[in-house]
Amino acid sequence: MALLVTGRGPDESLGEVLRARIDATINRFRDENVVERIWNRDPDLWKPLDPDRAAVIRNRLGWLTGVDAMDAAELELTSFAEEVQADGYTDAVLLGMGGSSLAAEVFAETFGVAEGFLRLHVLDTTDPVSITHLRERLDFGKTLFIVSSKSGTTIETTSLFRSFWNEVKAVLGDDKAGAHFVIITDPGTPLETVARERDLRRLFTNPADIGGRYSALSYFGLVPAALLGVDLSTLLDRALGMVNSTRDEDPYVDDSPLWLGAVLGEAARMGRNKLTLILPPAIESFGYWVEQLIAESTGKEGRGMLPVEGESLATPAARARAQLPYGTDRLFVHFHVGDAADADLDAQVEALADAGEPVVRLWLKDAYDLGAEMWRWEFATAVAGIALGVNPFDEPNVAESKRNTGRLLEVFKRDGTLPGGPPSFEADGVAGFGPAGALSLVEVLRRFF
């Protein structure tokens, strides 16, 4: 269940204006058949009459039906987990970055490890200390490595794969190494080729029309979940309930995924673009996943939302004493799980609403409702993109960063050093190398943000 609480306290006009804008947006979406058009993969919802982007958008909406496909694959996944258990594996190491690892991390931190299943270690870094610390705790003979990359070319992931592959071969021999590696990737990638050439234990080919940050309820999230012993039947049933709320019920009512997207989009258009997540300890890690989904999907073309997760709330009185008001740019989302009450947190949220801050409240039956919430937030993000006029499925800066990184690595391979130049400023032991013309650290930060 979802509810928007606002309009109390000193600024009741905020609630009236925001609610009116949300209602108007939902009515417009109803008139324009937005939900039906989303299901029909209509790219004009996000970038009208733009043929260059249309094909990309159509090829990023596989998450809409991905839960149906995974529901059909549930037996395959549970059988795989049982097979690995039977073969004596005790640990799984996921090698992946961003969207290829965040859902697995949420499942691990939320559900832990069921009895007899595998401990999951998420290695989403190239920090040598972290890698060495993990390596020293592993028994390669009982460890399964999950190599997770949509493109099959992620530099960090493939580098970790090569390193651990060579180590496992050295310890166990060429003939046994392949049984300790699983690959999750899209069809036709270099990693798919490697999996077949080396006869690895298992290859999971994910639908190519599911983008990385929308892949939580696909093989990328559910293979690790199965190895942890998460009840996939319950998780996927909850997700299907949310999916069907947009297919079989009125998708324009309050509490729907579309409603949440309208709230997010219209709040951001009013300047309430700091999406502040308030999560109880039971599902605290869910904030990591929402943060990436929202930030990478909406933060482009000078628009979007900035997710804030992990921040301690301050009461209005405490903020007043410290003279640190939240300002007028916050939208709070409070998640409540089950019957467990957190009186202190609830009181702080009530104080926010009483002070006139807009607060969305979401009620979860238990942690397995995360299946439903993941799909709700994916759909809501797509809807918020419509309201904001941005394409929530591309990643221009991610692709640009990968190209720039590849270019720098080629220079390093050729010259043995990274390209550089004189700093634009040096002060108090800090050297700045951009942007051009910045003469102080403050100026660098001001230009960057």
Buried (B, 14 or more C-beta within 10 A) or exposed (E): EBEBBBBBBEBEEBBEBBBEBBEEBBEEBBEEEBBEBBBEBBBEBBBEEEEEBBEBBBBBBBBBBBBEBBBEBBEBBBEBBEEBBEEEBBBBBBBBBBBBBBBBBBBBBBBEBEEEBBBBBBBBBBEEEEBEEBBEEBEBEEBBBBBBBBBBBBBBBBEBBEBBBEBBBEEBEEEEBBBBBBBBBBEEBEBBEBBEEBEBBBBBBBBBBBBBBBBBBBBBBBBBBBBBBBBBEBBBBBBBBBBEBBEEEEBBEBBBBBBBBBBBBBBBBBEBBBBBBBBBEBBBBBBBBBBBBBBBBBBBEEBBBBBBBEEEBBEBEEBEEEEEEBEEBBBBBBBBBEEEEBEEBBEBBBBBBBBBBBBBBBBBEBBBBBBBBBBBBBBBBBBBBBBBEBBBBBBEEBEEEBEEEEEEEEEEEEEEEEEEEEEBBEEEEEEBEEEEEBEBBEBBEEEEE
